[in-house]
Amino acid sequence: MSKKSKFKRSVVFPVIMLAYLATMAWIGRDRLERGEYLYYFGVIGVGIIIIILLYFSLRKKEQLQQRREQELEDNQYGTYASNPPEQDTSKK
């Protein structure tokens, strides 16, 4: 049973946001030409910080989900060796 290859959210969403930020930077370049350097680069800087935080947040969420799925799978298909038999403590 092979899993289908799919793009991870932790990669797709930040890439989309970077494309959006690049588009907005291109549209807002007139502010740069007017000399509003702090505003222009400040907005870009804050956007990049938010995108980085989004990436790490989504990556952490994916790792936790994979860990939960792995634990569920391990518990569902355990072996006898992983579950030792209960010992009889009563004396004969």
Stockholm file with secondary structure:
# STOCKHOLM 1.0

chainA/1-92         MSKKSKFKRSVVFPVIMLAYLATMAWIGRDRLERGEYLYYFGVIGVGIIIIILLYFSLRKKEQLQQRREQELEDNQYGTYASNPPEQDTSKK
#=GR chainA/1-92 SS CCCCCCCCHHHHHHHHHHHHHHHHHHHTHHHHHTTCHHHHHHHHHHHHHHHHHHHHHHHHHHHHHHHHHHHHHHHHTCCTTTSCCCCCCCCC
#=GC SS_cons        CCCCCCCCHHHHHHHHHHHHHHHHHHHTHHHHHTTCHHHHHHHHHHHHHHHHHHHHHHHHHHHHHHHHHHHHHHHHTCCTTTSCCCCCCCCC
//
